[in-house]
Amino acid sequence: MIIFAKKDFFNVIFSTLKNILTQLSTPMNFKHFLISLLAFTVSSAISLTAYAQNSVKGTVTDPSGQPVIGAAVLVLEETSRGTVTDENGDWSLEVKSGTTLQFSSIGYKTREIKVGSKTRIDVVLEEDIDFLDDVVVIGYGSARKGDMTGSMSSVQGEKLTERSTQMLSNTLQGQIAGVQVTRSSGGPGESSSIRIHGVTTMSNSDPLVIIDGVPGELDDVLADDVETLTVLKDAAAAAIYGSRAAAGVILITTKRAKENKLVVKYSYQYAIDTPTTRPKNGDVIDWFNVQNEMKWNDGAQSQTSVYSQELIDGWMANNATDPIHYPNTDWTDLVIKKTTSHQQHNFEVAGGNDKLRTKLSLNYQTGNGYIANKSYERFSGRINNDWRIAKWLGVKADVDFSKSRWENPAAGESTVIYYAYTAAPYYNAFWADGRHADCKDGANINAALLEGGTSENDYYKFGGKIQLDITPIKSLTITALFAPRFTFYSNKNFSKTVHVYKEDGTALAGQWNKTTNLSESRNNWNNYTYQAYANYAEKWGDHSFSAMAGYEGFTYFRENLGASRNNYLLDTYPYLNLGPEDYQYNTGNASHNAYQSVFGRVMYSFKDRYMIQANVRGDASSRFAKENRWGVFPSVSAGWVISSEPWFKSEAVNYFKLRGSYGELGNERIGSDFPYQATMSFGNSYMYDKSSQSVSALQNAAQVYYAFKDITWETTTSAGVGVDMYFLDSRLRFTGDYYHKKTKNMLLTLGFPSYSGFSAPSQNAGDMYTNGWDIELGWSGKVGDFSYRIA
C-alpha cells in the first residue's frame, strides 16, 4: 500500500502541473514535457511520508551548469520517501540528521550524499554514457569502446538466446546493421551464409571467425555459450587480421566462470516450426488447362488438343467416386510436412575462487525436417578454465567437443522438393492396396523419398586452447597461445532400389533408384594455431597510449578416403563387404596449407577527445610462390569527440563522435592450395594389348591447368566515415557509417587458347567494388525500477 503525506502530495502535483504548462508554452516543449511527465510518474510512485525534521534543499545540475529536471531525490534509510526536482533543478525535503540522500536521473551517474548538519546540498550529476567504458574485444587484445575509431558492432549473448534456433549463424539475422544473413534451407541443423558489407571477391566472401582468439567456425559455438559477439566491418577494425579479413571479422568471446560465484543452470526449449509461406500448386484441372495452353501456344489446331473439355468438366465428379482412376494428387501436400519441431537441453555449472575458476556447459539438441528421412542431432560441450598461478602469471585452458549427425533422403532434398512441385496431379501416389503407384515411367517421388534410402553424415570435432598471460611489469601483458583442432567426418550413402507397381501388381524399378548402391567416405582434417604477442597500455594525465605486437602461425592438413560398391542384392545391410566385388571403387586425396604472420597496433587518445589508431600486418601464405608469398596490409583511423569540445553546447546532444578510416585487407582463400604450381592429375586409361588380345588399365598423368607463377594476393581497399551520436540524456542512440570497398587483383578464370592443351587457369585480372550505408538506432529508458531498451 502506498501512503502519501497530504502536504507533500499536493505540492508535488501542483509543481508538476506547473512544469507541464510552462514547458508546453515554449518551443523547447517536447523534451521538457516528456521529462515533466516522467517526473510526475516517479513522484507518484514514491511515498512521501511527512516527518517533523530539519529542512534541506538544493539544486541538481549537470556538468555544464544546466538544471536536471525531474531528478529523483530519495532518502536511503526510508526508501518510500523522496521528491523530484522542478524546472529549475530545485528540490527540498524534511529529513533527519545523519540521513543519506540518493540523487539519480536517466542518463546520469547516481550519487549518494550524507546530510549531516547541512541545510543546503547542491549536486552536480555526471553524464553516464556506459558504452564509453565498456571493454570490447579487438584483435589480440581489448580496448574501451569509447577509444575505438573503426566501424564495429557488438551484441550480447543474452540477446542471441532470445530466438529458438539451433545454429548461431541463424540468430544473427536482423541483429547487426551491415551484416547480411541468408538462409537457403529451413531444414534442421542448416546454417546461414554471412556477408559483412557485401561481397568482396568471386572466391570466398565468408567472414573470418575468431573464437576466444582462435580461428574457428561460427556454428561450432552455441548461443548459450556466447558472452559477446563483435563484428569488425571495415579495414581499420579488421586489418590486424590481414590476409583473411577482406570479408570482415566476427569475434566471439565465450562465457567464463565468475570469482566466488556458483552458477548451476538448466534450460529446455521445444519449438514447433512451420513454413511462413510456400508456393501453392494448382489442382488437376489447372494442370489439364496448362497442358492444353502449352500445345495451343506451340501451334496446335485446337485449344483442347491434349485433354478434351468433356474430360476436364467431368473429372472432379468422377474423382469423388473413383479417386484411384481419376486422381487429383497434391504432391507437395503429400511430401512436405505442414509443421515440424526441434528441441534442445542446455546445462551449465560454473564457479571458483581467486585461484581457479571453471565453467562447464553441455548441450543436446535434435530436430526433424519438413520431409521424411531428414533430421539433425548434436551433442556438444565446452569447458573453460582460468588459473591464477601467481600475480604475474595466469593460465587459460579450454576444451570444446561436439558430435553431430545429419540424416537426409538419398534421393536428395532439392530433388524431392523440385519434383513435388512439378509432378503431375494426374497420377496416383498409391494404389488402393497401399502399394506405391508407378506414375509416369516409375517417377513416384514420394516412393523415392520413403523407400530410397538415406545419407548419414557424422561430424566429430575436438578442439582446445592453452594460453599463458604473463605480466612482468605493470601495464605490460605477454601472451602465448597454442590451439589444436581436430575434425573427423564420415558419410554413408545407402541408395536403395525403389519398387513401384502397376495397377495389375507388376513391379517396376523406380526412376531414380534402379539399383541398390553404397558409398562411404572417411575424412579427417586438423589445424594448429600458435601465437605470441604483447600488449602495453598506459595513461599519463590526459594521454592514453596502447601498443601491441605479435606473431602468429597456422598449419592445416586434410586427408580423404572414399569407397563404394554397386548392384547390391540385399538392401538391409549397408556394409561394403556385402556388395559385389566386380562393382567396387575407391578414391583418396589430401591437401594442406599454412601461413605465418607478424602484426602490430598503436592507439593514442588525448583527453578522450582525439583518437588515432594504426595497424599493420604482414602475411606469408603457402598458396603463393616465394617471390609473391608476403603481403603487407596497413590501416589507419581517427576519431574526434566533438561533444567534448569546450565550445560545444547542446542540451539535446549528449555525445557526438566523428570517425574516419582507410586501410587494406587481403584474401588468400582462393580455392586451390597451390595455384602457382604445375600440378599433375592422375587417371586410368584402358589399352588394348594385341599380343595377348586383352584390355588392361594403365595409370596416366597429365597437367590439366596452366600454372601462373606470379599469382598473388587479392587486395581489398576499404575507406569509410562514421558518426556516433547520443541524444536526450543518452536515451536515444544513433550510429551511422558510409563505406566504400574495392577489390583489386581478383582471381578470375579467363579465356585460354584451346590449342595450348590446358584448361583455363585463374589469374589476377579482376576488380570489383561495393559501397553502402549502415544505420543503427536505439532507445533505452527507465520508469521506476523498470528498465527497457529498444534497438
N, C-alpha and C positions, 0 to 999 in steps of 0.2 A: 504494500500500500504506500502511496506517495503522499506526503504531508507537506503543505506549503504554509510558510508564515504569511499571515494576511498582508502585512505592510509590504514586505519584500516582493510578494507575488504581484500586487498591483503596481509597484514601482517598475518591475521588470516588464510587465505588459505595456505600461504607458511608455516607457523608454523605447521598447522595441517598435511599437506603432509609430512613435515619433520619428524613429530612424527610417522606417519604411517610407513614410510620407515625404521625408526630406530627400531621400535618395531618388524617389520617383519624379521629383520635381526638377532634377538636374539631368543633363545629357549623359553623365557618367553613371548612370542609373542601374544598368542591368547587373553589373558585378556587385554593386553595393546592395541592390535589392536581394540578390541571392544570399549574400553574406548575412544580411539582417534577418532574412527568413531562417537561415541556419541558426543564427543566434537565438531566435525565438524558440526554435525546436530544442536546442541544447538547454536553454534556460527552463523550458517547460518540463524537461526530463530530470532536472536537478531539484532535490528537496532543499528548500532554503529555510531551515528551522531557525527561529529567532532566538537570539541569546542577548542578554543584557551584558555586553562586554565592551572592550575598547574598540573604537572605530579606526579602521585602517583604510587608506585609499591610495590611489596611484594611477599611473598611466602605462600602458603597454604599447611599445613602438617597435618598428623593425630597424635594422642597422642603418638605414638612411634617414631615420627620424620620423617616418610616416606612421600614423596610428594604426594599430592592428585592431580592426573592427570585429567584434564577435568572439574575441578570445575568451576561453573558459578559465575562470579562477576558482579553484577548488580548495577546500580545507581537507588536507590529507587525513587528519585524525577523525574527521567526520565526513566521510565520502558523500553524504547526502546533502552537504551544504556547499554553496558556491554562488557565483554570479557570472556575468559576461560583460565585456567592455562595450561602451557605447560608440557612437560615430566618431568621437574624439580619442578613442582608446582609453577612456577613463573608467575606473571601477571603484567600488567602495564596499567594505564588509565589516561586520561586527565580529571580532574574534577574541579568543583568549590569548594571553601572553604565552609564548612558547609554542604557539601553533605554527605548522609548516604549510605554506601555500604552494599550490602547483599551478603554473601558467602554461597553457597549451593552446595551439591553434593549428589547423591544417596547413601544411607546408612549412612549419617552423619546428625547431627543436624544443622539446618540453624542458621547463626549468622549475626547480624547487627552491624556495627561499624561506628561511625561518624568520618569523615576525619579531620575536623578542619584545623589545620595548618600542619598536618603530611604530610610527603613526602614518608614515608615507613610504611607499615602495614603488619606485619606477623601474620597469623591467624592459630590457631590450631582448627580443626573441631573434635568434639567429635562424636564417633560412635553412631548411633541412632538405637538401637535394640529395637523397640517399644514393642515387645512381653514381654520383661522382666518386664516392668512396668504395663502391663495390669493386672487389678484386675479380678480374676476368682472366681466364686462361688465354695466353697467346703462345706463339711458337717457342718452345723450350723455356718457358717461364710464365710469369703472370705480371699484371700491371693494374693500376687503378683505372677504372673505366673513364674517369674524367681526363686522364692523360692520353687517351687513345686519339689518333688522328686519322685512322683509316676507316673504311666502311665495314662495319661488322654488326651482327645482331646476335642476341643470346635469348635462350628460352630455358626456364627452369624445368627440372624433371617432373615436378608435380603437375605441370600443365600438360606434359606429354601423356600422362596416365589418365587424363580425362576421357580419352577415346578408347573404346574397346576394340583394339586392333592387335594382330599378332606380330606384325613387323614394325620396327621402329621407323623405317622409311615412310610407311603409310601415315604415321602420326604427324609427320611434318607438313602434310598438305594444308595450306592456308595459314600456317603458323608464322612464317617469316617472309617479309617483303623481299622480292628479288630472287626467291627460291622457288623454282617450278617443280612440282611433284606430279608425275604422270604415272597412273596405274593402268597397265594394259590388261590385267586379268583380275577378276573378282574371286578367284579360287583361294582356298586356304593355303597359308604359308607363302603366298605370292608377294613379292616386294614391288617397289616403285622405282622408277628412274628419277634421278635428281639432277637438275640443271641450275647452276648458280650464274645469274646474269647471262643466260642464254647459252647457245652452242658456240664453242671456240675452235673446233677442229673437225675434220672429216673422219678422224680415227676414234679416239676415246675422250668423250666430254664428261665422264663421271668425275665428281669432285674427289679430292684426296680426303680420306677419313683417318683421323688420328684419335686413338682411344687411350687415354691416360699416357700420352706421349709417344705411343707406338702405332705405326700404320696398321690398319685393320679394315674390316668390312662393317658397314653401318648396321646391318641386321644381325650381326653377332652379339649385339648389346640389346638387352631388354629395356623397355621404357621404365620399368620399376627400378632399374639399377642406375639410371642417369641422374646425376646431380645437376649438371648444367650442360647445355649443348650450344656451342658458339659457331657461327658461320662467318668465315673470313671471305669477304666478297671481292675486294679489289687488290691491286698489286701491293699497296702499302701494307696491308694487313697480312697478305699471304706470301709475300716474296721470300720470307725466311725459309719457306719450303721449296723454293726454286723450281727444280726440274719437274715436279709433279703437281704444281699448284696452279697451272694455267686455267683449270676449270673450277678454281675455288677450293676452299678447305673447310671441312667440318671437324671441329674439335669437341670431343666428348670427355667429360670428367665423370667417373663413376662414384657412387656414394661410398663413404668410408665411415668407420665407427667413430663416435664422439667420446671424448675422455670422460670417464666416470658417469657414463650414461648407458644403461642397459635397455636395449630395444628388442622386443620379440613381436613379430608381426606376421599375420597370415591373412591373405585375401583370396577371394574366389570370384571369378566372373563367368557368367553364362550369357551368351548373346545369340539372338536369332537374327540371321541375315536374310535379306530379301533384295532382289534386284530393284533399283529405283525406277528403271524403265527398260523396256526391251521392245524390239520391233514386233509388230503384230502381223501374223500370217493371214492371208486370205483363206477362205474355205474352198471346197472342191468346185463350187460354181464359179468362183473367181478364177480358179485355175483353168477351167474349161474356156472361159471367155478370153483369158490372156493368150492361151494357145491358139484360139481362132484368130485373135487380132494379130498375133505374130505372123501367121500364114497369110493373112489378108494384106499386111504391110509388105510381105515378100512377093506379092503378086498373085495370090490365089484368086480364083474366079468367084468365090462366094465368101461371105463373112462367117459362114458356119461350115467351112470346108473340112474341118477336122472332127468336130463334135456337133451333131445336129441340134437344132433348137428344141426338138421334141425330147431328145435325151437330156438336155440341160434342164428343161422345165419339169421333167418327171423324176429327176434323180433324187432329190431330197425326200419326196414322198416314198420312193422305193427304199431309201436308206432307213426310214422309220420302221419298216417291216423286215428288211433284209440287209442289215449293215455289212454282212460278210461280202456279198456280191455288189453292193452299192456303197462302198466305204466313203467316209469323209474324215480321213485321218489327220489330226493335228500333231505333226511330228515334234514340233517344239514343246508342246504340252506333254507329250509322251516322254521326251528325252530330258528336258530341263526342269528341275525342281522349282517349285514356287518359293520355298523357303529352305534354309539350311541353318546350321548353328556352329558355334565354336565356343570353347571354354578354356579357362586356364586357372591353375592354382599357383600361388606365389607365397613362399615362406622365407622369412629372413630373421636373423638374430645377429645382434651387434653389441659390442661392449668392450670394456678395457679400462686401463688406468693410464697414468702418465708414462709408463714404460712400454706397455704393449696394448694395442687395440686391434680387434679382429671383427670383420663383418662377413657373414656367410649368407648367401641368397640362393635359393633353389626354386626352379620354375618347371612346371609341367603344363603343356598346352596341346590341344588337339582340335581339329575342325574337319568338317565334311564339305565337299564341293557341291556345286549345283547340278552335277551329273553323277551317275553311278560310277563306282570304282575310282573315285577321286577323293583323297583325304590327305591330311597332314598331321604329324605328331612330332613334338620336340620335348626333350628333357635337357635342361641346362642348369649350370651352377656357376657361381663366382665367389672367390674367397679373396678378400683384400686384407692385408696385414701391415701394420705400422709398428716398428720398433724404435724406441728412443734409447739407444745403447749408451750414449753419453750426450752431454750438452752440445758437443760439436759433431756428433755422428748420428744420423738417422737412417733407417733401412725400410724400404717398402718391398714386400714380397707378395705378388698377386698371381692367382691361378684362375683360369676360366676354362670351362669344358661344356660340350654340348653333343647330343646325338639327335639327328633329325631324320625323318623319313617322309618322303613324298610318294604317294601312290597315284598313278594315272592310268586311264584305259590305254591298252596297247594300240588301239586304233588312232589315238591322238585326240586331245581335247579340241583343237581347232578343226580337225576333220569332222568330228562328231557334231559340233555346233554348225559348221558350214552346211553339212548335208541335212541337218534337222530343219534348216530354213529353206533349203532348195528342193527337198524331196517332194514328190507329187502326192497330194492328199488322195489321189485316185487309187492308191494301193493300200492294202491292209498291212498292218504290222503283225497281226496274229490271225491264225485260223480259229475256228470255233473250238477245237480241242486244245488250244493254248500253244500249239507249235508256232515257231517263227515263220511267217509267210515269206515267199521268195521275192515278192515285189517285182521290180524290173531287173532281170539278169542277176538276181541274188543280192541286189543293193538294199538290204534292210539295215539301216544304220543303227536301229535300236538293238538288233541282234548282235551286230559288231561290238556295240558298247557293253552289252551284258555278258556275252559269251566269248568275246575275242581276246581275253587275257588281260594282263596288267603289266605295267612297267613300274618297278620299285627302285627308288633312289635313296641311298643311305649316306649321310654325311656324319663323320666322327671328327670333331675338332677339339684340339687341346692346345692351350697357349699359356704363357706365363711371363712374368717380368720380375727381375731383381734389380733394385735401384738403391744406390748409395748416395746420400746427401751429406756432404762434409762442409762444415762452417769453420774454417781455420781462424778467421778473424771476423769481427763484426762487419756486416753488410756484404760479405762475400760468401757465396754458396757454390760448391763444386759438385757436380752430379755425374755419376757414371751409371750406365744402364745397359742391361743385356736382356733381350726378349726373343725367345724362340717361339715358333708357332708351327703346329703340325696338323695336316688335314688328310683324312683317309676317306675315299669315296668309292662306293660300289653301286653298280647298276645291274639289274636283272630284268630283261625284257622278254617275257614269255608270251609270244603271239600265237594264239590257238586258232585252229580251223573252226570256222563258224558254219554250222549246219542250218540251212533254211529248207523249207519244204514247199512243194507244190500242193495244191488242194487235194490231189489224189494220194498224198503221202510220199511221193518221190522225193528223196533227199538230194540236195544240191550243196556244193561248197559256196559260201558267201563270196561276194565280190571282193572284199578287202582281204580276207584271210582264207586262202585256199589250201595252205599247208600250215603245220604247226612248227614254229621256229623258236629257238632260244639263243639270245646273245647276252653275254656278260662282260663287264669291264671292271677293272680294279685300278684305281688311280691314287696316287699319293703325292702330295707336294708339301714342302716345308720351306720356311724362310727364317732368317736370323737378322735381327736388328741390334746394332750396338752403337751407343752414343757416349760422348764425353763432352760436357760443356760447363761453363762457369757463368754465374750471374753476379753482378755487383750493382748495388743500389745505395745511394746516399743522398742526404738532404742537408744543405747548408743555408740556413735562413730562408730566403726566397727562392733558392735554387734547388731543383731536384734533378738528379742525374742517375741514369742506369745504363749498364752496358752488358752485353752477352757475347760470348764467342764459343764456338764448339766444332765438333767433328762428328759425322755420322756415317755408318756403313750399313749396307744391306745386301744380302745374298738370297737367291731364290732358286729352287730346283723342283722340277716336276717330272714324274715318270708315269706312263700309262701302259696298261696291258689289257688286251681285249681278245675274246674268243667266242665262237658261235658254232652251232650245228643246226641243220635244217632237216625238214621232212621227218619229224618225229612221228612214230606210230602211236605213242601214248601222249595224252595231253594232261596227265595228272601229276607228273613228276618233272619239275623244272630243273633238271640237273644235266650237265654236259655229257656225262658218261653214258647216258641213256639214248643219246642221239646217234644216228648213223655215222660211221667213220668216213664214209665217202663224201659227206657234206659237212666237213669241219674246216674252220678257218681261224686264223689268229692274226693279231696285229700288236704292235708295240712301238712306242716312241718316247722321247724325253726332251726336255728343254730346260734352260737355265738363263739367268741374267743377274747382274749385280750393279751396284753403284756405290760411290763414296762421295762425301760432301764436306766442305768447310763453310762456315757461315758466321755472321756476326750482326749485332744490332746495337745502336746507340739511341737513347731517348733523353731529351732535355726539356725541362719546364721551368719557366720563370714566373713566380707568383701565381702558379696555376692559371696563368693567363695566356702566355705564349708558349707553344709546344712545337717541337720538331722531332722527327724520328727518321732514321736512316737504316736500311737493311741491305745486306749483300750476301749472296750465296754462290758458291762455285760448286758445280756438279760434274762428275765424270760418270758416264754410262757405258756399260759393255755393249750396248746396241750400236755404238758408232766406232769407226776406226780410230786409232790412236791420235791421228792428226786432228780429228774433229770431236774427240771424246769429251772435252771440257766445255762447259757453258757457264757464263757468269751472268747473274741476274740481280741487278740493283733496284732499289726503290727509295723514294724519299717522300715524306708527307709532313704537313704542318697544320697547326690549329691555332685559332685565336678566339679566346673567350671574350667577346665584345662586351657582355654584360658586366664584366669585372672592371671595365674602364671607369675611372672616376667621373668622366663626363657623361656616362650612360645613365640616364634617369628614366625609368619607366615603371609605373605601378602594375601594368599588365604583364610585362615580360620579366620573368624571374631569372631566366638563363638563356643565353644566346651565344652559340659557338659556331664558328665557321671553319670548315675543313677543306683541305685540298691534297691531292696525291698524284704521283706519277711513278711508274715502275715497269719492270719487265719480268715475265714469267716464262718458264719453259715447259715443253712436253716431250718426253721420250717414250711415252706409251704408244708406240706406232705399229703394233701388231706383231711383226716379225722380230725375233730375238737378234738376228744377225743379218740385217738387210744389206750391209756393205760387203758381205762375203758371197762368193760363188758357191752356193750350197748345191749338193747333189741329191737328186730324188731317185730312190731305188724302186724297181718293179720286177715283174717276171714276163718273159716272152716265150711263146711256145714255138719251138723249132722242129722241123721235120728232118729226121736222120734217114737219108736214102739207103745207107748200107744196112741199117737194122730195120728199116721200114717202120719206124716208130716216132711218136711225137714226145718230146721231152721239154720240160720247163727250165729255162736258163735265166739266171738273175742278170738284170741290166741296170745301168745307172746313167743318168743324164742331168745336165744343168738345165733347169726349166726356166729360171728367171735370170735376166741380166742383172749384174751387180754394179751399183754406183758406189764407188769407194768414198766419194766425198759427201755422201748423205749425212745430214746433221740435224740439229735441234729445230723443232718448231718453236717459234718465239712469239709470245703474246704480249703486246704493249698495252698497258691499261692506264687511263687517266680519268680522274673524277673530282668532283666538288660535292661537298655536303654541308648540311646545316642541322644543328640540334637546338631546339627551342622549347622552353617550358613557360607556360602561362598560368595566370590565376592561381597564385600560390603553389605553383608546380603541379597542379592537378591535371592540367591539360598539357600533353607532351607531343611534340612533333619532331620527326626526323625525316629529312629528305636528302636524296642522293641522285646525282646525274653521273652516268658513266659512259665511257667510250673505250671499246676494246678492239684491237686489230691484231690478227694473227698473220705472221709472215713466214715464209719458208715452209708452208703447209705441205704435207706429203700427199701427192695425188698420183693416180695411175693414168698416165697419158698414152697417147698413141705411140706405137713402136713398130718399126718395119717388120713385116711378117717374114721376109726373106732372111732375117737375122737368125731365125730358129729359136728365138726366145719369146716367152710371154712378156707382156708389158710390165716393167718394174715400177715401184714407187720412187718418186723423186721430189726434191724440194722445189715446188713450182707454183704453189697457190697462196693466195691472200684472201682473208675474209675479215669482216668486222661486225661488231654488234654494239648497239648503244641503247640506252633507255633510262627510265626514271624509277626510283624506289621511294615510296612514301609510307610512313608508319605514323599512326595516330593512337594516342592512348589517353584515358581519363581515369583518375583514381580519386577517391574521396572517403570521408568518414562521417558517419552520423552516430553520435554517441559512441558506444563500444563496437559498432558495426562498421567494418571497413569493406570497400569494394573496389574493383578495378575492371575497366573495360579497355580492351586492346584489339 
